Amino acid sequence: MEQSVLDKISQATNYNYFYDGWANGTLGSIADHSGKCIYRFHQAERDINGNLHALSNNDEDAPVVAVGIVAYWLHFRQNNNRLASLFGPDAKSIPQIFQDYTADRLRAYKKHHEQTPSCWRSDFERDFYTHHIIPSERRLIKQSEALFEYITPDDRQLVRDVMKEYILYLQNIRKKYMPDTPKPKSTKQPKPIRQVNIDKISPHLKRDFDKNTYLPILKTLLEEPQSDKELARVALLIYKSNYFLSNDYMTFSKWYQDYCNIVGCKYHASYEPNTLRKTINEELKQKYYFLQ
């Protein structure tokens, strides 16, 4: 097991803890100068006396590496490095981190919408949990994958676990705002549930794709009732994913044929990539965010 570098990340606002052992070999500090849960990597250099200095004092010159729940967790996680945690906040438990961060996001959402003329008839909490927070956090989680370049494989898995558990936490809250509705009785025989052999998709995805976390989710999504065209769109998302081993299939058509056999849908030769691409909306991209 490699030594964790997460404890080298500054927890106090506007405080640089310079370190030269980041996974990508860079020298610098990962810090949130703004105090707005936006962690950036501030590259550093040594002067002739061996002292460390940031190359630039302009935050805009430093790439963003963590935002959202990941950044909030970095601020409040238990840090065993006395210097990196110097002047930082007291540590919180994971449940408290999830609860406090979500409460902050909800307050910001309400403040943003409270001047809308129709706000008097809006249920802000319901809208927040059912429509806003999960897609928003998935985008921030995707952006926070920039942190992986700087940390060890074991650290990456820990951060992925935080990402995954927070989405599950939000999904659990969302259930409270989406009461079950009775389904009308039907005399029709239920359609057989498709069984997707996800193990046949796994070999076509690169090693850095988190298969333990996301393959079960992909299998569940693919087995949901949906049209052949909807499944064709997902085939294209997989084919165009950065995690797809493109050398396995030189054309989308060949991949799509094998994919149809795997997921149990009908192959349509007329479903060309250019045509499908135009029909892929943001909702579908967010649903399969882990492929991007």
Disulfide bonds with the S-S distance in Angstrom:
none
